[in-house]
Amino acid sequence: HNESKKKKQKGGSGMSSEITNGDATASPSLTKSSSSSFNLPMPTNSLVTPLLTDLYQLTMAYAYWKTKRHMEDSVFELFFRKNPFGGEYTIFCGLDEVLRHLSNFRFGKDDLDYLRGTPALKHCDAAFFDEYLADMDCAGVQVHAMKEGSVAFPRVPLVVVRGPLGVCQLLETTLLALINYPSLVATNAARMIVAATGRFTHFSSEDNLQHMEHASKKTPRCIEFGLRRAQGPDGGFSASKYSAVGGFDATSNVQAGKILGVPIAGTHAHAFVQAHSSLSDAQSFTLRDSNGKDVSLLERALHYRSQFQWDSTNDGELAAFLAYAVSFPDSFLCLIDTYDTLRSGLRNFIVVSLVLHDLGHMPRGIRLDSGDLSYLSLTVHRIFLQFATDHPDRSFFKDLDIVASNDINEEVLHSLNKQGHAITVFGIGTNLVTCQAQPALGCVYKLVEIDSKPRMKMSQDFEKVLIPGRKVAYRLFGEKGWPLLDLLVRQEEKDDIKAGKRILCRHPFIEQKRVAVVAKKVVELHTLVFDGDAGGVVIEEPTLEETKQYVAEQIKCMRPDIMREMNPGQYKVSVSDQLFHFLHKLWQVETPVLELR
């Protein structure tokens, strides 16, 4: 393996001065260092080591080493074949953890001792462990990738790995594990943000549109509430991280807040309300007024309750709200559906809010966790507006948040937009972090070239036929600023892809499907992100907020028909005319001829 540290790999980033490289919008870009590499810490999850792999990766690595093929130059592409959730786009995520893994790829002594003792490998030559694996790192490996947070489409490589066959093979499982779920949950989050904001919703009637106009003018925000339902602590943390990348504004996960610096959010559960049973629980609660005098919260709350003739509200619930108010007077937001949403919870919230406002504090809002969210949110909002109208000195009622958190998914969000609602914050948990609508993305990692010889995988299913050889990927933009299609070309024709030039773009497998494109702008999708011969990582890691902003800006510039909920328009991924003919020629060469007698 030491030889690979000295070996200079062929090829490079494929950059051209005539095109934009690796960025489809004007959002913050990954900064590439031309003179130095960046040292990255260990992967966030301590389980991410070379042993986080499938056994057959090690058996193949041994066979390559045993037959002296482990140093052959190879190219692998990591991509997916179908967009998730019945949609037409995917958000690429996980590159940050991939780069950390590559930077710290080492087998420890205890790793090698374990491998030596496994039944599948115990017969292997000692030199495989003591000389090959013990000295293995990612020197000699080059990785080109899309920018973290890119909108991606099927067949276009997310990551291209080039280097010695043995080590590149050993990277497969770990890279898939580090990209599959992050990309899936970021896509799920982005789709929910699109649905929550209603940007691409088509209203079925004027009545529904009027409902939306009547409701709050705030653009709804989304908070991730999924930790308790996630697939373990690791799944919970990853969901918090990549849902933030997809556009969520905050998380309930305190650990994620500490590590990632994302805002944390939450108030109280039904248990807090149930823990209070009578008004006596609130007798001692006081806050100081502007004169520094202690004021009994219960006494003043009962005054307002009597004034509005709401004496039948639940006493324990009122005591609970007062307990929360005395604890959080400047962030008072209550769950109002423990007993009766409109006839108890809402009324108790209003009287306590009036008390707080009297004492110079500003309430935040209410949360709904059950029932008809459309009807309830609109009714609550209407009552708040009426209060603000009837009491001009209580204008804060117009700005209160209405939070909803009742088993919400993308379908529910679209339905609420069509029905009309006044929700300003969505708390989404189970259906976000578990990706209920589709539990896996299905990325694959395929060998496309070895020792400069293109390799091809055959299948009777066109979807699974591998497009051979190392390819360069471009995104072609039209006059309206939207991407028209993604184009895969052979490495040697990359200089022919230019803005303003007529380019024949073909369906990879169907000869009749082709289109000529004159692009206003051409963007190369891959950038060199890791170069083992140059010291490792060669880009500056973006912040989570920068990646989040990049996702939002890309979604904004996508064609509306691609983003819509029902029957989204198909985004084309094409190949050049040269790659089309090369693919079909190799297909014929590799396919055996059936002989009939």
DRENNUZA-806442 format. One line per 4 residues: number of its first residue (from 1); for each residue x, y, z of C-alpha. Coordinates in nm, 4 decimals, always signed. Layout:
<sites>
NUM = X Y Z | ...
</sites>
This chain:
<sites>
1 = +0.0000 +0.0000 +0.0000 | +0.2952 +0.2346 +0.0515 | +0.3328 +0.2424 -0.3253 | -0.0093 +0.4071 -0.3532
5 = +0.1103 +0.6958 -0.1393 | +0.3720 +0.7747 -0.4051 | +0.1562 +0.6984 -0.7021 | +0.0078 +1.0040 -0.8712
9 = -0.3440 +0.9303 -0.9912 | -0.4410 +1.0111 -1.3459 | -0.7089 +1.2670 -1.4225 | -0.8380 +1.5477 -1.2060
13 = -1.1426 +1.7522 -1.1271 | -1.2326 +1.8025 -1.4925 | -1.2731 +2.1783 -1.4434 | -1.3187 +2.4054 -1.7434
17 = -1.2789 +2.7803 -1.7477 | -1.5834 +2.8033 -1.9726 | -1.8309 +2.6584 -1.7269 | -1.9329 +2.6937 -1.3659
21 = -1.7986 +2.4173 -1.1442 | -1.9929 +2.2501 -0.8677 | -2.2508 +2.5213 -0.7941 | -2.5951 +2.5598 -0.9444
25 = -2.6868 +2.8878 -0.7731 | -2.5207 +3.1903 -0.6248 | -2.5413 +3.0461 -0.2739 | -2.2379 +2.9998 -0.0450
29 = -1.9900 +2.7649 -0.2124 | -1.7453 +2.5115 -0.0857 | -1.4088 +2.6817 -0.0769 | -1.1312 +2.4750 -0.2295
33 = -0.7766 +2.5212 -0.1017 | -0.5167 +2.5036 -0.3776 | -0.2213 +2.4810 -0.1440 | -0.3279 +2.2881 +0.1622
37 = -0.5618 +2.0254 +0.2922 | -0.8044 +2.0510 +0.5816 | -0.7720 +1.8330 +0.8875 | -1.1057 +1.6936 +0.9946
41 = -1.2004 +1.5353 +1.3281 | -1.3218 +1.1797 +1.3651 | -1.6718 +1.0998 +1.2370 | -1.9479 +1.2168 +1.4710
45 = -2.0483 +0.8587 +1.5427 | -1.7630 +0.6586 +1.6973 | -1.8971 +0.3430 +1.5309 | -1.7842 +0.4774 +1.1929
49 = -1.4535 +0.2946 +1.1455 | -1.3191 +0.0624 +0.8730 | -1.4960 -0.2234 +1.0550 | -1.8358 -0.0657 +0.9853
53 = -1.8585 -0.2710 +0.6699 | -2.0006 -0.5919 +0.5322 | -1.7888 -0.9058 +0.5535 | -1.7871 -0.9553 +0.1799
57 = -1.5976 -0.6284 +0.1345 | -1.3112 -0.7829 +0.3347 | -1.3271 -1.1153 +0.1520 | -1.3082 -0.9313 -0.1814
61 = -1.0212 -0.7165 -0.0547 | -0.8325 -1.0305 +0.0448 | -0.8949 -1.1894 -0.2953 | -0.7688 -0.8736 -0.4706
65 = -0.4588 -0.8757 -0.2478 | -0.4004 -1.2491 -0.2867 | -0.4162 -1.2238 -0.6656 | -0.2090 -0.9046 -0.6685
69 = -0.4864 -0.6862 -0.8077 | -0.5381 -0.4644 -0.5028 | -0.3303 -0.1792 -0.6466 | -0.5111 -0.1591 -0.9812
73 = -0.6543 +0.1844 -1.0522 | -1.0328 +0.1737 -1.0123 | -1.3289 +0.4096 -1.0352 | -1.6493 +0.3582 -0.8374
77 = -1.9657 +0.5688 -0.8606 | -2.2211 +0.6084 -0.5821 | -2.5698 +0.6944 -0.7076 | -2.9380 +0.6058 -0.6739
81 = -3.1783 +0.4766 -0.9352 | -3.5116 +0.6250 -0.8258 | -3.6188 +0.9361 -0.6376 | -3.7882 +0.8698 -0.3030
85 = -4.1447 +0.9448 -0.1903 | -4.2861 +0.9260 -0.5431 | -4.1181 +1.2572 -0.6220 | -3.8765 +1.3882 -0.8813
89 = -3.5809 +1.5097 -0.6758 | -3.3456 +1.4092 -0.3944 | -3.1291 +1.6168 -0.1597 | -2.7718 +1.4842 -0.1394
93 = -2.6369 +1.4802 +0.2162 | -2.3759 +1.2983 +0.4219 | -2.0636 +1.4232 +0.2440 | -1.9368 +1.5868 +0.5636
97 = -1.9252 +1.2540 +0.7467 | -1.7808 +1.0787 +0.4404 | -1.4864 +1.3189 +0.4409 | -1.4294 +1.2640 +0.8115
101 = -1.4256 +0.8897 +0.7532 | -1.1802 +0.9140 +0.4650 | -0.9539 +1.1429 +0.6677 | -0.9386 +0.9005 +0.9595
105 = -0.9515 +0.5649 +0.7780 | -0.7230 +0.3327 +0.9781 | -0.7475 -0.0221 +1.1079 | -0.6550 -0.0401 +1.4757
109 = -0.4561 -0.3268 +1.6278 | -0.7668 -0.4598 +1.8032 | -0.9555 -0.4429 +1.4701 | -0.6927 -0.6612 +1.3054
113 = -0.6819 -0.9019 +1.5981 | -1.0583 -0.9453 +1.5695 | -1.0482 -0.9996 +1.1927 | -0.7731 -1.2603 +1.2257
117 = -0.9969 -1.4649 +1.4518 | -1.3139 -1.4598 +1.2417 | -1.4039 -1.7937 +1.0771 | -1.4201 -1.6400 +0.7312
121 = -1.0715 -1.4875 +0.7491 | -0.8734 -1.7020 +0.9920 | -0.7072 -1.8930 +0.7066 | -0.5823 -1.5723 +0.5373
125 = -0.2098 -1.4984 +0.5084 | -0.0741 -1.3062 +0.8053 | +0.0755 -1.0455 +0.5729 | -0.2735 -0.9414 +0.4644
129 = -0.3371 -0.8161 +0.8178 | +0.0136 -0.7217 +0.9296 | +0.1361 -0.5479 +0.6152 | -0.1632 -0.4562 +0.3984
133 = -0.4507 -0.3683 +0.6307 | -0.2237 -0.2420 +0.9093 | -0.0734 +0.0179 +0.6758 | -0.3918 +0.1017 +0.4865
137 = -0.5256 +0.4554 +0.4665 | -0.6786 +0.6656 +0.1899 | -0.3543 +0.7866 +0.0369 | -0.3879 +0.7494 -0.3386
141 = -0.7673 +0.7914 -0.3210 | -0.9402 +1.0774 -0.4987 | -1.3045 +1.1651 -0.4415 | -1.5151 +1.3962 -0.6542
145 = -1.8624 +1.4775 -0.5280 | -2.1641 +1.6976 -0.5666 | -2.1817 +1.9814 -0.3218 | -2.3432 +1.8914 +0.0122
149 = -2.7146 +1.9733 -0.0111 | -2.7340 +1.9521 -0.3901 | -3.0608 +1.8636 -0.5573 | -2.9794 +1.5347 -0.7273
153 = -3.1444 +1.3030 -0.9769 | -3.1269 +0.9299 -1.0590 | -2.8135 +0.7859 -1.2233 | -2.6100 +1.1016 -1.1712
157 = -2.3239 +1.0061 -0.9369 | -2.3362 +1.1702 -0.5969 | -1.9799 +1.0632 -0.5254 | -1.7041 +0.9321 -0.7541
161 = -1.4225 +0.7389 -0.5829 | -1.0956 +0.6698 -0.7638 | -0.7911 +0.4871 -0.6319 | -0.6418 +0.1453 -0.5578
165 = -0.9021 -0.1275 -0.6031 | -0.8580 -0.2795 -0.2572 | -0.9175 +0.0296 -0.0466 | -1.1889 +0.1662 -0.2768
169 = -1.3774 -0.1607 -0.2393 | -1.3512 -0.1425 +0.1398 | -1.5122 +0.2047 +0.1387 | -1.8376 +0.0883 -0.0214
173 = -2.0598 -0.0095 +0.2708 | -1.9540 +0.2746 +0.4979 | -2.0045 +0.5396 +0.2318 | -2.3490 +0.4018 +0.1515
177 = -2.4403 +0.4037 +0.5208 | -2.3199 +0.7631 +0.5552 | -2.5159 +0.8878 +0.2522 | -2.8347 +0.6814 +0.2208
181 = -3.0219 +0.7883 +0.5335 | -2.8968 +1.1503 +0.5498 | -3.0057 +1.2051 +0.1884 | -3.3389 +1.0365 +0.2521
185 = -3.4281 +1.2345 +0.5651 | -3.3047 +1.5643 +0.4158 | -3.5262 +1.4988 +0.1130 | -3.8196 +1.4138 +0.3389
189 = -3.7634 +1.7338 +0.5349 | -3.7326 +1.9469 +0.2211 | -4.0534 +1.8008 +0.0801 | -4.2332 +1.8765 +0.4078
193 = -4.1040 +2.2340 +0.4015 | -4.2382 +2.2719 +0.0469 | -4.5720 +2.1275 +0.1589 | -4.5914 +2.3344 +0.4793
197 = -4.5266 +2.6627 +0.3012 | -4.7802 +2.5739 +0.0317 | -4.5620 +2.7180 -0.2408 | -4.6678 +2.4648 -0.5049
201 = -5.0180 +2.3910 -0.3698 | -5.3046 +2.4363 -0.6130 | -5.6242 +2.5322 -0.4296 | -5.9314 +2.3429 -0.5398
205 = -6.1758 +2.6284 -0.4784 | -6.1985 +3.0002 -0.4065 | -6.3405 +2.9166 -0.0640 | -6.0239 +2.7358 +0.0384
209 = -5.8095 +3.0213 -0.0912 | -6.0170 +3.2638 +0.1162 | -5.9605 +3.0437 +0.4211 | -5.5868 +3.0780 +0.3715
213 = -5.6126 +3.4545 +0.3211 | -5.8211 +3.4817 +0.6370 | -5.5631 +3.2887 +0.8371 | -5.2343 +3.4186 +0.9705
217 = -4.9999 +3.5753 +0.7167 | -4.7007 +3.4082 +0.8759 | -4.5124 +3.1558 +0.6641 | -4.5361 +2.8330 +0.8648
221 = -4.2169 +2.7070 +1.0265 | -4.1305 +2.3435 +1.0955 | -3.9742 +2.1910 +1.4071 | -3.8405 +1.8346 +1.4272
225 = -3.9952 +1.6415 +1.7197 | -3.8890 +1.2876 +1.6282 | -3.6220 +1.1764 +1.8754 | -3.8467 +0.9471 +2.0784
229 = -3.9671 +0.7662 +1.7649 | -3.6369 +0.7476 +1.5782 | -3.4412 +0.4291 +1.5071 | -3.2238 +0.4610 +1.8143
233 = -3.0024 +0.7469 +1.9354 | -2.7927 +0.7490 +1.6172 | -3.1002 +0.7706 +1.3965 | -3.2432 +1.0420 +1.6178
237 = -2.9310 +1.2561 +1.5998 | -2.8931 +1.2113 +1.2231 | -3.2593 +1.3015 +1.1744 | -3.2170 +1.6199 +1.3767
241 = -2.9089 +1.7166 +1.1762 | -3.0318 +1.6476 +0.8257 | -3.3877 +1.7689 +0.8791 | -3.2241 +2.1016 +0.9694
245 = -3.0322 +2.0859 +0.6410 | -3.3628 +2.0154 +0.4634 | -3.5123 +2.3343 +0.6044 | -3.6462 +2.2674 +0.9546
249 = -3.6013 +2.5607 +1.1905 | -3.5413 +2.3808 +1.5205 | -3.5356 +2.0445 +1.6964 | -3.6564 +1.9083 +2.0277
253 = -3.3303 +1.7086 +2.0522 | -3.1188 +1.8840 +2.3147 | -2.8056 +1.6798 +2.2369 | -2.8307 +1.7774 +1.8706
257 = -2.8694 +2.1378 +1.9756 | -2.5489 +2.1209 +2.1773 | -2.3394 +1.9459 +1.9113 | -2.4784 +2.1114 +1.5988
261 = -2.5713 +2.4541 +1.7296 | -2.9253 +2.4305 +1.5909 | -3.2066 +2.5976 +1.7886 | -3.3961 +2.3732 +2.0308
265 = -3.7679 +2.4043 +2.0955 | -4.0388 +2.2571 +2.3168 | -4.2872 +2.3452 +2.5896 | -4.4793 +2.0834 +2.7852
269 = -4.6744 +1.7607 +2.7400 | -5.0182 +1.6437 +2.8527 | -4.8512 +1.4934 +3.1594 | -4.7704 +1.8419 +3.2882
273 = -5.1386 +1.9379 +3.2720 | -5.2477 +1.6073 +3.4269 | -5.0031 +1.6590 +3.7137 | -5.2182 +1.9493 +3.8367
277 = -5.5608 +1.8609 +3.9733 | -5.7025 +2.1697 +4.1497 | -5.6708 +2.5436 +4.1883 | -5.5019 +2.4928 +4.5217
281 = -5.1925 +2.3870 +4.3269 | -5.1592 +2.7486 +4.2081 | -5.2388 +2.9445 +4.5244 | -4.8819 +3.0554 +4.5917
285 = -4.7865 +3.1630 +4.2380 | -4.6891 +3.5301 +4.2096 | -4.5096 +3.7595 +3.9672 | -4.4018 +4.1184 +4.0206
289 = -4.5728 +4.4055 +3.8451 | -4.4019 +4.7182 +3.7132 | -4.4036 +4.8663 +4.0641 | -4.2190 +4.5677 +4.2071
293 = -4.5276 +4.4403 +4.3882 | -4.5985 +4.0659 +4.4019 | -4.9267 +3.9860 +4.2264 | -5.1255 +3.6655 +4.2793
297 = -5.1620 +3.4996 +3.9401 | -5.4511 +3.2805 +4.0499 | -5.6533 +3.5681 +4.1894 | -5.6210 +3.7713 +3.8720
301 = -5.6839 +3.4706 +3.6457 | -6.0049 +3.3888 +3.8313 | -6.1110 +3.7511 +3.7899 | -6.0788 +3.7260 +3.4117
305 = -6.2418 +3.3837 +3.4031 | -6.5421 +3.5196 +3.5898 | -6.5542 +3.8319 +3.3727 | -6.5877 +3.6217 +3.0564
309 = -6.8230 +3.3724 +3.2271 | -6.5826 +3.0833 +3.1657 | -6.6109 +2.9355 +3.5155 | -6.6611 +2.5820 +3.3804
313 = -6.3049 +2.5473 +3.2461 | -6.0968 +2.2707 +3.3991 | -5.9424 +2.3872 +3.7280 | -5.6426 +2.1541 +3.7125
317 = -5.5631 +2.2736 +3.3609 | -5.5810 +2.6370 +3.4722 | -5.3473 +2.5578 +3.7622 | -5.1063 +2.3897 +3.5197
321 = -5.1065 +2.6914 +3.2866 | -5.0411 +2.9214 +3.5818 | -4.7525 +2.6983 +3.6912 | -4.6041 +2.7195 +3.3442
325 = -4.6629 +3.0941 +3.3305 | -4.4809 +3.1582 +3.6566 | -4.1912 +2.9426 +3.5293 | -4.1737 +3.0828 +3.1756
329 = -4.3509 +3.4190 +3.1748 | -4.1804 +3.5382 +2.8552 | -4.2187 +3.2169 +2.6536 | -4.5668 +3.1068 +2.7565
333 = -4.6974 +2.8521 +2.5041 | -4.9469 +2.5900 +2.6190 | -5.0857 +2.2601 +2.4975 | -5.4608 +2.3207 +2.5075
337 = -5.6210 +1.9878 +2.4093 | -5.5836 +1.7811 +2.7274 | -5.9541 +1.8083 +2.8147 | -6.1591 +2.0291 +2.5830
341 = -5.9682 +2.2341 +2.3294 | -6.2085 +2.5228 +2.2723 | -6.4221 +2.5297 +2.5880 | -6.1419 +2.4784 +2.8392
345 = -5.7872 +2.4796 +2.7044 | -5.8198 +2.7876 +2.4828 | -6.0123 +2.9821 +2.7470 | -5.7649 +2.8988 +3.0225
349 = -5.4810 +3.0055 +2.7954 | -5.6514 +3.3397 +2.7235 | -5.7093 +3.4298 +3.0898 | -5.3508 +3.3422 +3.1863
353 = -5.2202 +3.5357 +2.8842 | -5.4135 +3.8425 +2.9982 | -5.2595 +3.8150 +3.3449 | -4.9089 +3.7900 +3.1980
357 = -4.9698 +4.0834 +2.9675 | -5.0918 +4.2925 +3.2615 | -4.7558 +4.2269 +3.4276 | -4.5487 +4.3208 +3.1228
361 = -4.4913 +3.9772 +2.9700 | -4.5712 +3.8645 +2.6158 | -4.7350 +3.5209 +2.5655 | -4.6183 +3.3052 +2.2721
365 = -4.9130 +3.0891 +2.1660 | -5.0854 +2.7522 +2.1861 | -5.0255 +2.3975 +2.0629 | -5.2780 +2.1544 +1.9148
369 = -5.1981 +1.7854 +1.9338 | -5.5284 +1.6253 +1.8326 | -5.8540 +1.6832 +1.6508 | -5.9382 +1.8561 +1.3240
373 = -5.6340 +2.0776 +1.2833 | -5.7876 +2.2829 +1.0037 | -6.1073 +2.3659 +1.1913 | -5.9436 +2.4105 +1.5307
377 = -5.6603 +2.6329 +1.4082 | -5.8958 +2.8560 +1.2109 | -6.1350 +2.8803 +1.5063 | -5.8560 +2.9635 +1.7510
381 = -5.7150 +3.2215 +1.5110 | -6.0573 +3.3790 +1.4628 | -6.1048 +3.4079 +1.8401 | -5.7589 +3.5614 +1.8806
385 = -5.8341 +3.8172 +1.6088 | -6.1668 +3.9004 +1.7681 | -5.9976 +3.9544 +2.1043 | -5.7445 +4.1886 +1.9450
389 = -6.0239 +4.3792 +1.7708 | -6.2442 +4.4081 +2.0813 | -5.9483 +4.5026 +2.3030 | -5.7090 +4.7277 +2.1060
393 = -5.4651 +4.7283 +2.3970 | -5.4338 +4.3511 +2.3596 | -5.3030 +4.3483 +2.0011 | -5.0562 +4.0714 +2.0876
397 = -5.3365 +3.8228 +2.0216 | -5.2903 +3.8837 +1.6483 | -4.9319 +3.7572 +1.6622 | -4.9682 +3.4438 +1.8737
401 = -4.8335 +3.1197 +1.7310 | -5.0595 +2.8237 +1.6640 | -4.8485 +2.5088 +1.6774 | -4.9754 +2.1742 +1.5462
405 = -4.8153 +1.8370 +1.6173 | -5.0676 +1.5618 +1.5519 | -4.9020 +1.2786 +1.3517 | -4.8267 +1.5130 +1.0637
409 = -4.6819 +1.3959 +0.7344 | -4.6435 +1.5417 +0.3869 | -4.9905 +1.4314 +0.2799 | -5.1480 +1.5975 +0.5842
413 = -4.9612 +1.9208 +0.5100 | -5.0904 +1.9336 +0.1537 | -5.4402 +1.8506 +0.2749 | -5.4315 +2.1309 +0.5310
417 = -5.3284 +2.3783 +0.2626 | -5.6225 +2.2753 +0.0495 | -5.8689 +2.2862 +0.3410 | -5.7324 +2.6094 +0.4853
421 = -5.5656 +2.6498 +0.8255 | -5.4080 +2.9066 +1.0565 | -5.1124 +2.7000 +1.1801 | -4.7886 +2.8956 +1.2100
425 = -4.5612 +2.6171 +1.3373 | -4.5652 +2.2454 +1.2559 | -4.4059 +2.0024 +1.5002 | -4.3277 +1.6888 +1.2994
429 = -4.1811 +1.3731 +1.4457 | -4.2489 +1.0107 +1.3552 | -4.3214 +1.0553 +0.9859 | -4.0153 +1.2731 +0.9387
433 = -3.7449 +1.0760 +1.1177 | -3.8666 +0.7275 +1.0197 | -3.9350 +0.8358 +0.6597 | -4.2674 +0.6573 +0.6855
437 = -4.3504 +0.6906 +0.3167 | -4.0227 +0.5233 +0.2098 | -3.7779 +0.3722 +0.4584 | -3.4688 +0.3588 +0.2331
441 = -3.3221 +0.5543 -0.0578 | -3.1402 +0.2671 -0.2251 | -2.8064 +0.4206 -0.3193 | -2.5620 +0.1815 -0.4854
445 = -2.1825 +0.1836 -0.5280 | -2.0696 +0.0410 -0.8610 | -1.7369 -0.0240 -1.0293 | -1.7420 +0.1614 -1.3624
449 = -1.3761 +0.1483 -1.4643 | -1.0611 -0.0480 -1.3820 | -0.7156 +0.0262 -1.5209 | -0.8802 +0.2720 -1.7619
453 = -1.1101 -0.0024 -1.8959 | -1.4830 +0.0760 -1.8662 | -1.6879 -0.1878 -1.6877 | -2.0576 -0.2568 -1.7307
457 = -2.3211 -0.4426 -1.5310 | -2.5962 -0.6047 -1.7372 | -2.9604 -0.6535 -1.6401 | -3.2889 -0.7347 -1.8080
461 = -3.4225 -0.4356 -1.6161 | -3.3073 -0.1152 -1.7917 | -3.3136 +0.0663 -1.4585 | -3.0323 -0.1564 -1.3306
465 = -2.8068 -0.1452 -1.6356 | -2.4847 +0.0311 -1.5385 | -2.3640 +0.3145 -1.7630 | -1.9946 +0.2256 -1.8026
469 = -1.6788 +0.4308 -1.7628 | -1.5896 +0.7385 -1.5677 | -1.8285 +1.0185 -1.6560 | -1.8533 +1.3922 -1.6160
473 = -2.1939 +1.5281 -1.5076 | -2.3382 +1.8635 -1.6067 | -2.6585 +2.0520 -1.5311 | -2.7938 +2.2482 -1.8274
477 = -2.9997 +2.5607 -1.7559 | -3.2509 +2.7253 -1.9882 | -3.3472 +3.0846 -2.0534 | -3.5884 +3.0976 -1.7572
481 = -3.3099 +3.0073 -1.5174 | -3.4466 +2.6608 -1.4436 | -3.2430 +2.3438 -1.4957 | -3.3516 +2.1699 -1.8143
485 = -3.1753 +1.8370 -1.7609 | -2.8609 +1.6684 -1.6290 | -2.6167 +1.5332 -1.8852 | -2.3590 +1.2568 -1.8483
489 = -2.0661 +1.2587 -2.0905 | -1.7451 +1.0629 -2.1320 | -1.4331 +1.2063 -1.9702 | -1.2667 +1.2805 -2.3032
493 = -1.5558 +1.4941 -2.4373 | -1.5930 +1.7250 -2.1373 | -1.4413 +2.0218 -2.3228 | -1.7228 +2.0040 -2.5809
497 = -1.9974 +2.0904 -2.3295 | -2.0420 +2.4674 -2.3361 | -2.3168 +2.7221 -2.2860 | -2.4668 +2.8441 -2.6145
501 = -2.3645 +2.5333 -2.8048 | -2.6234 +2.2924 -2.9486 | -2.5915 +1.9642 -2.7563 | -2.7682 +1.6415 -2.8502
505 = -2.8975 +1.4800 -2.5310 | -3.0216 +1.1226 -2.5445 | -3.2118 +0.8806 -2.3277 | -2.9569 +0.6179 -2.2159
509 = -3.1539 +0.3227 -2.3513 | -3.4335 +0.4378 -2.5843 | -3.2982 +0.5481 -2.9207 | -3.6023 +0.7520 -3.0214
513 = -3.5917 +0.9712 -2.7103 | -3.3553 +1.2594 -2.7710 | -3.3539 +1.6360 -2.7518 | -3.1243 +1.9136 -2.8683
517 = -3.0407 +2.1670 -2.5981 | -2.8842 +2.5092 -2.6294 | -2.8120 +2.5896 -2.2649 | -2.7859 +2.9409 -2.1311
521 = -2.5675 +2.8152 -1.8464 | -2.3766 +2.4897 -1.7916 | -2.2732 +2.3750 -1.4445 | -2.0338 +2.0886 -1.3764
525 = -2.1776 +1.8978 -1.0824 | -1.8674 +1.7370 -0.9309 | -1.5777 +1.8970 -0.7462 | -1.2598 +1.7386 -0.6136
529 = -1.3238 +1.7115 -0.2395 | -1.0604 +1.4608 -0.1266 | -0.7139 +1.3928 -0.2652 | -0.5069 +1.1439 -0.0688
533 = -0.1906 +1.2418 -0.2543 | -0.2428 +1.6062 -0.1555 | -0.3003 +1.5350 +0.2117 | -0.6702 +1.4544 +0.2212
537 = -0.9676 +1.6906 +0.2264 | -0.9206 +1.9812 -0.0158 | -1.2388 +2.1801 +0.0493 | -1.3470 +2.3854 +0.3456
541 = -1.6416 +2.2271 +0.5241 | -1.9533 +2.4487 +0.4985 | -2.1571 +2.5256 +0.8071 | -2.4912 +2.3576 +0.8552
545 = -2.6623 +2.6927 +0.8018 | -2.4794 +2.7456 +0.4707 | -2.5858 +2.4027 +0.3487 | -2.9439 +2.4663 +0.4610
549 = -2.9467 +2.7916 +0.2670 | -2.8021 +2.6160 -0.0383 | -3.0846 +2.3598 -0.0302 | -3.3461 +2.6358 -0.0074
553 = -3.1983 +2.8310 -0.2971 | -3.1781 +2.5253 -0.5210 | -3.5387 +2.4280 -0.4535 | -3.6404 +2.7836 -0.5311
557 = -3.4834 +2.7648 -0.8786 | -3.6317 +2.4256 -0.9735 | -3.9125 +2.3987 -1.2261 | -4.2483 +2.4164 -1.0428
561 = -4.3801 +2.1042 -1.2140 | -4.0939 +1.9007 -1.0649 | -4.1831 +2.0174 -0.7147 | -4.5593 +1.9664 -0.7218
565 = -4.7260 +1.6994 -0.5108 | -4.9394 +1.5192 -0.7681 | -4.7904 +1.3808 -1.0901 | -4.4671 +1.5816 -1.0812
569 = -4.3022 +1.6498 -1.4123 | -4.0181 +1.4173 -1.5003 | -3.6684 +1.5610 -1.4863 | -3.4488 +1.4227 -1.7621
573 = -3.1091 +1.2672 -1.7019 | -2.9524 +1.2212 -2.0431 | -2.6291 +1.0987 -2.1968 | -2.4290 +1.2525 -2.4779
577 = -2.4505 +1.1038 -2.8249 | -2.0984 +0.9662 -2.7879 | -2.1741 +0.8016 -2.4528 | -2.4994 +0.6598 -2.5922
581 = -2.3204 +0.4807 -2.8772 | -2.0362 +0.3689 -2.6515 | -2.2842 +0.2254 -2.4002 | -2.4757 +0.0290 -2.6634
585 = -2.1625 -0.0972 -2.8332 | -2.0248 -0.2297 -2.5052 | -2.3678 -0.3690 -2.4237 | -2.3569 -0.5808 -2.7376
589 = -2.0003 -0.6928 -2.6692 | -2.0801 -0.8000 -2.3123 | -2.4122 -0.9691 -2.3920 | -2.3819 -1.3349 -2.4962
593 = -2.5485 -1.4312 -2.8235 | -2.8198 -1.6874 -2.7762 | -2.7806 -1.9797 -3.0144 | -3.0882 -2.1754 -3.1252
597 = -3.0790 -2.5146 -3.2898
</sites>
